Amino acid sequence: MADLSKVTSQIADLSGMRRGHIPIASNSEIIAGFLPQQIAHYRTSFPDISFDVLRRRPEQALQALQDFEADIAFIFGPIPPQDFHSLASVELEVQIGLAPHHPLASQAQLSLLDCQDYPAIMPAEGSGLFDLLQATQAKKGIRLRPIISSESFEFIAHYQLFEDVISFLVPIGDDSRLQDSGRMVVRPLTHSDRIMGRLHIVQAKGRVLPVASAKFAEDVIHRLSTLYPDAIS
């Protein structure tokens, strides 16, 4: 079925119609803000393209590539070298999400010492962001105060209306949905406490992508190259 999808997409491309279907697997960190913008932009040029967007933790997203459930995966965190090919990767900075009324919201930057004074909503165990925060705590000797874990941005943003908690986010580029919602502000960590992770765009090794999927991956990489010219590889 994956081969048939590829051939159908190639035939449509040759006829100038550019039809096809693009299945994507991604971390929740990327689905919430970056992918909607990219998919909408792509569909302005190719409105006959449809998408499946599967929310998967890193190991599940890689399995979706092997099982032909997805053509492309977006992985925040390390990927195993065997069986997978990274089309591109970009280094991104973890930032802090707060309600506008939070006592720390007036500060331009936050330290990890600031963060450990307040309860935290943590990313779900098994996500790339969770692993990164665990490693940072061990390295810095910081103990955060997790009270809830969640993969849902909407839940996190809404919960912050009721309790002075902090959350951890990976905003990409001009992703302004956070401030536009009026429910959350985003603050960077101080330079000495910066937490950096890598976003990988991945496909199964040795697989030729359908035309539509390959073009979408190319557009995403071009966008990331524009946003992060010094951080993409």
N, C-alpha and C positions, 0 to 999 in steps of 0.2 A: 504493500500500500504506500509506503514511503517512496519507493521507486516510481510508482504510478503518479504520485503527487508531483514528483520532480519533473517527469516527462510532460505532464499536463501543463505545469507552469512554464516549461521551456517552449512548448508549442504556442501557448497564449502569448508569450513574450515575442516570439517570431512574428506573430500575426498583428502585433501592436496593441493587443488588448490588456496585457499585463494582469491576468487573473491569477489567483492562487490562494493558498491558505498557509498561515504561518503559526505553528505551535511554539510557544515560548515557555520555559520554566525559569523561575526567578525567586530569589529571596524576597521576603516581604519588604525589606528595606528599600528595594529598587522598584517594586510594583507600585508602592504608594504614590510616588511623586514623579519619577523620571519617565517610566514607561508610558503612562497616559499621554504625555506631551509628544513623545516620539512616535507613538502609533497614530495619534491624530494627525501629526504633521505628514507622516507617510501616506495616510489615506486621502489627504487633500490632492496628492498627485496620482494615487492609484486606488480609487474608491471601490474597485471590485475585489480588492484583497480583503480577506477575513483573517481573524486571529483567534487563537486559544491562548490564554494567559493562565498558567498553572502556578499557584503559590507552592513552592517547595523549599525545604531546607537544603543546604549544599549537597549532601550525599544523595538526597532524593532527586534533586535537579540533575545530577550527573547520571543517576540511574534512568531518569526519563530520557536522556540522550541515548543511552544504550538500548532502551526498550522501544525506540522510535516514537515515543510519545511527544518528544520535542525536537525541533531542529536546532535551536539555540538555547543556551542557558546563561543566565547572569548570576555569577557566584561572587558574593562578598566574603572573601577569605581565601585560604590556600586551596589549590586543586592538585590532585595526584597527577604526575606526569604521564603515566601509562593510560592508553585508551582514549585520551582527550587532547584536543588541540585548542590552545588559547589564541583566539583571533586578535585580541588586544587586551591590555589591562591598564588601569589607571589608579593612581594613589589618591585616596579620598580621606577627608578629615572628619572624625566623629565630633559632633557638637551636642550641646545640652538643650533640651526642650523644657520650657517652664510656662506656667500660666502667667498672664500679664500682671496679676496681683501677687505673684510669688515674691517673698522678701529678697531674693537674689536677682529678680528681673531688672532692677535698676542698674546693675553692674554691666559694664561693657564686655568684660571677660570673667571667666570663672576658673578657680583652681579645683583640683580634686579634693583638697582639704575642705573647700566650701561645700562640695557635693556630698561628702560623707556626713555632714551635719543634718541632712534631710533624707527622708525615706525615698526610695527609688523604685520606679517601674523598670524592670529589666527586660531585655529581649529574651525570647524563649530559648531554653537550653537546646544546644545543637545548632543554633544559627551562627554564622560567621561573626556577627557583632557580639554575641554572648561570649564566644571563645576569646575574642580580642579583649573584652573588658575583664575577663577572668585573668588573662595573662598580665594585663596592666596593673591590676590590684596586687598580684604577687610581686611584680617587679618594683612597684612603688611603695609597697608596704601599706597600702590603703585598704580599708574595709568599708565598702559601700553598705547601705542598709536596704536590701531588697525586700519589698513587701508584696509585690505582684510581678508576675511575668506575663508578657503578652506579645503576640505578633501583630496585633491590630493597631494601626495608627489612630483610627477613629476612637477606639476604646481609650487609648492613652490620652488623647487630646481632651476627651470628654471627662475622664476621671480627674484630670488636673483642675477642673473647675471646683472640685469638692475637697481637695486636700493638697497641702503644699508639698508636692512631690517633684522629683526631677526625672527626666527620661533621657535616653540617648538616641540620637538620630544621625543619619548620614545624608544630609541635603546635597543635591547635585546641581551645580550651576545656578541658574536663576529660578530654582524651585521656590516659588513664593506662596505656595498653598498654605504653609504653616502660619505665616503672619496674616494672610488674607482671611483665614478662618476666624480671626479675632480671639481664638481660644488658646493660642500658644505663641510664645516668642522663642527665638533661638539665639543662643550665645556660644561663642567659641571658647575653648579652653585656653589658658595662658600658654605661652610658647613652651615653657619647661614641662608642661603637662599634656601637650598635644598627643592625641591618639590617632595614628594613621593606619588605614587598612587598604587592601587592594580589591577593586572590582574587576573581575575577569569576564570577558565575553567568550563563551566556550562552545565548541561543537565536538561531535564524536570524531576521533582520529580516523582519517582515511575515507570519510564520507563526503560526497559531493552534494552540496546543499541545493535544493530547488532554487530557481532563479529569484523568486519573490523573497525567500528567506535570506539568500545571499545579499540581495540589494538592501534589505532592511538592516542587516548587520553592518553593511558598508555605510549606510546613512548614520547609524548610531555611532560608529567609530569616528566618522567625520565630525559629528556633533561634539563628542568627547575631546577630540583633538583641538577643536576650536575653544572649548571651555578650559582645557587643561593642557596647553601645548608643552609644558615642561614636565608633566607628570604621567604622560601616557607612553606606553611601550608596546 
